[in-house]
Amino acid sequence: MALKVLDTTQKHWLAWIVLSICLLLLAGCTASPTTPPPPSGGEPATYQIEIVLLSTKTEASVDSQGKLKTSVQVTSADGAISLSIDADTILLDKDGKPLQFIQAAIDPTLPLPPEGAYIVGAVYVLRPHGATFNPPLKLTISYDPEELPGGVRESNVYIAPYDEGTGWGMWHYKRVDTENHRVTTQVNYFARFAILAPRQHPTSDTPLAVADRVEVVYFHRAQRCAGCIYAETATRFSLETYFADELAEGKIVFKLINLGDKANAAIVEHYGAYTSSLFINSISGGIEHIEEVKEIWFLLGNDREFVTLVKSKIDRYLSEEKP
């Protein structure tokens, strides 16, 4: 009799053990998988963000915080539009979450142009709406010079954003490449974008805008030739002769930049200067107007013409014309 009781107890224990094991296995099979967090001090997980410009597609690596892992330069197949995004840029959607995609397409519905300006070429819509970027990415749009209204100079065109709720916005940075017919601006949010040309364009004898500050920036290579040294010397002479007061007050700043110095990479990228070149950047209300003075290379050795050219360029941006 005792033997039977012991046998029954063993069976109960065995059944209980088997049931417990089954429940544990079942829980393991139905539990949602989780991604283990990176080890302390480790790199955040990465994923691929898709960038589509018209019909051109590419991918870039972004971490779980929305930070771009490497610099990206994407251009549409027809060269009409391109985006340049620096490494470590934070890409977020309207909810502050890491961005999943970037898309640019031609908008078939043209908004009315702002008062005093023409729309040149296509209007592009960049999505997703509400996306933000820190620091701003660079947007470049090409144009056909034949489409510019009569009398409008290429150096005066610019890119402006358009939003249904607020209308046309202001541009805070631009660089016009009149040789390749394209304009670059900085973008920290997505909207519709188009190249605009002002209806009222300034003449060569009047200032483009009243400048708060003018930066005269000369870029040179590490190995300098006689022409390069002449261009720097003649530019410096022009400033010190005709704009000594403005230099002393800081209204005009002269910068000499060595292209070969890695510490200057950011300013080289900002101006798009990859060879010896002279730029004049008029800054008014925080808005930059960058102009490359390519004509200097035809005036090397011609002191009077070189100095007159530099002086006239700067005069256009100052509130008072110099005698």
C-alpha positions in Angstrom: 0.0 0.0 0.0 2.8 2.4 0.8 4.5 1.5 -2.4 1.4 2.6 -4.4 1.2 6.0 -2.5 4.8 6.7 -3.3 4.3 5.8 -6.9 1.4 8.2 -7.2 3.3 11.0 -5.6 6.2 10.5 -8.0 3.8 10.7 -10.9 2.3 14.0 -9.7 5.8 15.5 -9.3 6.8 14.3 -12.8 3.6 15.8 -14.3 4.3 19.1 -12.5 7.9 19.2 -13.8 6.8 18.5 -17.4 4.0 21.1 -17.2 6.4 23.7 -15.9 8.9 23.0 -18.7 6.2 23.3 -21.3 5.0 26.6 -19.9 8.6 28.0 -20.0 9.1 26.9 -23.6 5.7 28.4 -24.6 6.6 31.7 -23.0 9.9 31.7 -24.8 8.2 31.0 -28.1 5.6 33.8 -27.8 7.7 36.5 -26.3 8.4 39.5 -28.5 12.1 39.7 -29.6 14.0 42.6 -28.4 17.2 44.2 -29.7 19.8 44.3 -26.9 21.1 47.8 -26.3 24.6 48.6 -27.3 27.3 48.0 -24.7 28.2 50.9 -22.5 30.1 53.4 -24.6 29.4 51.5 -27.8 28.2 52.9 -31.2 24.4 53.3 -31.7 22.8 50.9 -34.1 22.6 52.1 -37.7 20.1 51.9 -40.5 19.9 53.0 -44.2 18.0 56.1 -45.2 16.8 56.3 -48.8 17.4 59.5 -50.8 15.5 59.9 -54.0 16.1 62.9 -56.3 13.7 62.7 -59.2 14.5 59.2 -60.5 18.0 58.9 -58.9 18.1 56.8 -55.7 20.9 56.2 -53.2 21.2 55.1 -49.6 23.1 56.5 -46.6 23.9 55.2 -43.1 22.2 56.9 -40.2 22.4 55.9 -36.5 19.5 55.5 -34.2 19.8 59.2 -33.1 19.3 60.4 -36.7 23.0 61.3 -37.2 24.5 60.8 -40.7 27.5 58.5 -40.6 29.3 59.9 -43.7 29.0 62.9 -46.0 26.6 62.4 -48.9 26.4 64.1 -52.3 23.4 63.2 -54.4 22.6 64.6 -57.9 19.7 63.7 -60.1 20.5 62.0 -63.4 19.7 65.1 -65.4 21.8 67.3 -63.1 18.8 69.5 -62.3 19.0 69.2 -58.5 21.4 68.0 -55.9 21.8 67.7 -52.2 25.0 67.8 -50.1 24.8 66.6 -46.5 27.8 66.7 -44.2 28.7 63.8 -41.9 27.2 64.1 -38.4 24.2 66.0 -39.6 21.1 65.3 -37.5 18.1 64.3 -39.7 14.8 64.3 -37.9 11.1 64.1 -39.0 8.3 66.4 -37.8 8.0 64.4 -34.6 11.7 64.6 -33.8 12.3 61.0 -34.7 15.2 59.8 -37.0 14.3 60.5 -40.7 13.5 57.4 -42.8 13.7 58.9 -46.3 14.3 62.1 -48.4 12.6 62.7 -51.7 12.6 65.5 -54.2 10.2 65.7 -57.1 9.0 68.4 -59.6 5.8 70.1 -58.3 3.3 70.3 -61.3 1.4 73.1 -59.6 3.3 76.4 -59.8 2.6 78.8 -56.9 2.3 82.5 -57.8 5.7 84.2 -57.7 6.4 86.7 -54.9 5.9 90.3 -55.7 8.9 91.7 -57.6 10.3 88.3 -58.8 10.0 85.7 -61.5 10.1 81.9 -61.1 12.9 80.5 -63.2 12.5 76.8 -64.3 10.7 74.1 -62.2 9.5 74.2 -58.6 10.7 71.2 -56.5 8.9 69.8 -53.6 11.2 68.2 -50.9 9.7 65.6 -48.6 8.9 64.6 -45.9 7.2 67.8 -44.8 8.4 69.0 -41.5 11.8 67.3 -41.7 14.6 69.3 -40.1 18.4 69.3 -40.4 21.2 70.4 -38.1 23.4 71.7 -39.5 21.6 72.8 -42.7 22.1 70.7 -45.8 23.0 72.4 -49.1 20.5 72.4 -52.0 21.7 73.1 -55.5 19.3 73.8 -58.5 20.4 74.3 -62.1 18.8 76.8 -64.4 18.8 77.6 -68.1 20.2 81.1 -68.7 17.9 81.4 -71.7 14.9 81.3 -69.4 16.1 84.4 -67.4 13.9 87.5 -68.0 15.5 90.2 -70.1 18.0 92.3 -68.2 18.3 90.0 -65.2 21.9 89.1 -64.4 22.7 85.5 -63.5 24.5 86.6 -60.3 21.2 88.0 -58.9 19.1 84.8 -59.0 18.5 82.9 -55.8 16.6 80.0 -54.3 13.6 80.6 -52.1 11.3 78.2 -50.1 7.6 78.2 -50.5 5.0 77.0 -47.9 1.2 77.0 -48.4 0.7 78.5 -45.0 3.4 81.2 -45.0 4.1 81.8 -48.7 7.5 82.6 -50.0 10.4 82.7 -47.5 13.7 84.5 -47.4 17.0 83.1 -48.5 19.8 83.3 -46.0 22.7 82.0 -48.1 23.3 81.7 -51.8 26.1 81.0 -54.2 25.6 81.4 -57.9 27.8 79.5 -60.3 27.3 81.5 -63.4 29.7 79.3 -65.4 27.7 76.1 -64.8 24.4 77.9 -64.3 23.4 76.7 -60.9 22.5 78.1 -57.5 23.2 76.8 -54.0 21.4 77.6 -50.8 21.3 76.2 -47.3 18.2 74.3 -46.1 17.2 73.4 -42.5 13.6 72.3 -43.3 11.7 70.9 -46.2 9.2 72.8 -48.3 8.9 73.7 -52.0 11.9 75.4 -53.6 12.4 77.3 -56.8 14.9 79.7 -58.4 13.7 83.3 -58.4 14.9 86.2 -60.4 14.3 89.8 -59.2 12.2 92.0 -61.4 14.0 95.1 -60.2 17.7 94.4 -60.7 20.5 96.7 -59.7 22.8 98.3 -62.2 26.6 98.1 -61.9 26.6 101.6 -60.5 24.3 101.0 -57.5 24.7 98.9 -54.4 23.0 95.5 -54.4 22.2 95.9 -50.7 23.3 97.9 -47.7 25.9 95.5 -46.2 26.4 95.2 -42.5 29.7 93.6 -43.2 31.8 92.7 -46.3 34.2 89.7 -46.2 36.8 89.8 -48.9 38.2 86.2 -49.0 41.2 85.2 -51.1 42.0 81.5 -51.4 45.4 80.3 -52.5 47.2 76.9 -53.0 50.1 75.8 -50.8 52.4 76.1 -53.8 52.1 79.8 -54.9 52.8 81.2 -58.3 53.7 84.8 -59.2 50.1 85.5 -60.5 48.6 84.2 -57.2 50.9 86.4 -55.1 50.1 89.4 -57.4 46.3 88.9 -56.9 46.7 88.8 -53.2 48.9 91.9 -53.1 46.7 93.9 -55.4 43.6 93.0 -53.5 45.1 94.0 -50.2 46.4 97.3 -51.7 42.8 98.1 -53.0 41.4 97.6 -49.5 44.0 99.5 -47.6 44.0 102.4 -50.1 40.2 102.9 -50.4 38.6 101.2 -47.4 41.1 101.8 -44.6 38.3 103.1 -42.3 36.0 100.2 -43.0 38.9 97.8 -42.3 39.6 99.5 -39.0 36.0 99.3 -38.0 35.6 95.7 -39.0 32.9 96.5 -41.6 35.3 95.0 -44.2 37.3 91.9 -43.3 40.1 90.5 -45.4 40.7 86.8 -45.1 43.6 84.9 -46.6 42.9 81.2 -46.8 45.3 78.4 -47.6 43.5 75.7 -49.5 46.0 73.1 -48.4 45.4 73.5 -44.7 42.9 70.9 -43.4 41.8 73.4 -40.7 40.2 75.5 -43.5 38.1 72.7 -44.9 34.8 74.2 -43.7 35.3 77.6 -45.2 36.6 76.1 -48.4 33.4 74.0 -48.6 31.2 77.0 -47.7 32.6 79.1 -50.5 33.1 76.3 -53.0 36.7 77.4 -53.6 38.9 74.6 -54.9 41.6 76.7 -56.6 43.1 80.1 -56.2 40.1 82.5 -56.2 38.8 85.8 -54.8 35.3 86.0 -53.3 33.4 89.0 -51.9 30.7 88.1 -49.4 28.2 90.9 -48.5 26.3 90.1 -45.3 23.2 92.1 -44.5 20.7 91.1 -41.8 22.4 87.8 -41.5 22.0 87.0 -45.2 25.0 86.2 -47.3 25.6 87.2 -50.9 28.7 85.5 -52.1 30.2 86.6 -55.4 33.3 85.1 -57.0 35.4 87.8 -58.8 36.7 85.8 -61.7 37.7 88.8 -63.8 40.8 89.4 -61.7 42.7 86.7 -63.7 42.4 88.8 -66.9 43.9 91.8 -65.1 47.1 90.4 -63.6 49.9 93.0 -63.9 47.4 95.8 -64.8 47.5 97.6 -61.5 44.9 100.4 -62.3 42.3 98.0 -63.8 42.7 95.4 -61.1 42.3 98.0 -58.2 39.4 99.7 -60.0 37.6 96.3 -60.4 37.9 95.4 -56.7 36.9 98.8 -55.5 33.8 98.9 -57.7 32.7 95.5 -56.6 32.9 96.5 -52.9 31.3 99.9 -53.5 28.1 98.2 -54.8 27.5 96.7 -51.3 28.3 99.7 -49.2 25.7 102.3 -48.2 27.8 105.2 -49.5 29.7 105.2 -52.8 33.4 106.1 -52.4 34.6 109.1 -54.4 
